Structure formats: C-alpha cells, structure tokens
Amino acid sequence: MTPSEALAVCRLRQWHSDRTAARAGHICSYRNTGWIERRQRQTDARIVRMLDFEKAFASLTDAEQIMLASAYADGAVSTDTARAAGCCVRKIAYALPAARRHLADALAALDLL
C-alpha cells in the first residue's frame, strides 16, 4: 500500500466516524469545545469534511464504493466484502487495491490528501 493509499484509507475511516457521529446527533465533543462559536466552527468543519469526501467517494464505481466501505469503514473480512459486492473473494483481492488507488487519485484531485 502506497502512502497516498494509506491516507485515503485514513480519510475513509474518518468519514465513516464523522458520518456515524452526525447520524447519532453527536456533532462535537463537548469536553473540548468551550464557547458556542468554537463548537459551531467545529461542527461546520466536520460537515464540510464529510461533504468533500463524499464528493470524491461518489466518483468511484458502485462496486468500488461497496468494497471500500465494507472492507475499511465497517471492518468486514474479505468473505463478507465479497458477499456485499456480489463477487468472489479472489476478485476482491485484485479489485480492492485498485479501488484504493482510485480513491487516492480522486482525493488528490480535490486536494484532500
């Protein structure tokens, strides 16, 4: 895995964490916020970060999105990833690195790495 692919995986995991927190209504960490203005800025930054990542993620094919989200965001093993993508485990072994490269390229194009 190249350094840009590793950063892309980190961004994917961060997006998953931010999206989960936003859906649960936990927009910011109240221990670290302080003033209302800072809390608002932190919330805005998280939403912008999620939207920017989703723009890059949407440029991938549906199969690549399913593979990446299943493998890295949800932490599924290769058999579960293959079942979610509707293909065999061997194809996942070849397609997952390509999907990581495509995500890294999309994030680099938007200057998000």
ABEGO torsion letter per residue (X at the ends): XBAAAAAAAAAAAAAAAAAAAAAAGBABBAAAAEBAAAAAAAAAAAAAAAAAAAAAAAABBAAAAAAAAAAAAAGBBAAAAAAAAGBBAAAAAAAAAAAAAAAAAAAAAAGAX
